[in-house]
Amino acid sequence: MFTDASRERRPVTRRYDKLVRDDIPKRIERNGDVPIVRTASDDEEYEEYLHEKLREEVEEYEESQNPEELADILEVIRSIREFEGLSERELRGLRDRKAEKRGRFAERVILERVES
């Protein structure tokens, strides 16, 4: 006997395989879905997922120009900074020293080419 497939409710699975904020699984559960999660197995894997998350957030900002995406980028950078064992002050110092040595981006200089 044939069944009407339109009457059967099949579970929908969406695959992500990405690092998410700590509270995201709880939010998924509150929406009535079941998150399948795991913890990064070691530092190497965690670092890899952090870098991928940074690329993802930068891409999202480039597409949307939404300032909230900048906040997401900063959160990922904070996590990378902590992973690397740097304090906020140390990172700010590195940034400032580099700016003193090479400048900032305030003058909007575009390097088109170098001729020798």
ZIKARA-V192727 format. One record per run of one state. SS is the DSSP state (2 for helix, 1 for strand, 0 for the rest). FROM is the first residue (numbers start at 1). TO is the last residue. If there is no record, write none. Layout:
# ZIKARA-V192727
ss = <SS	SS>
from = <FROM	FROM>
to = <TO	TO>
This chain:
# ZIKARA-V192727
ss = <0	2	0	2	0	2	0	2	0	2	0>
from = <1	5	8	24	31	43	65	67	84	88	103>
to = <4	7	23	30	42	64	66	83	87	102	116>
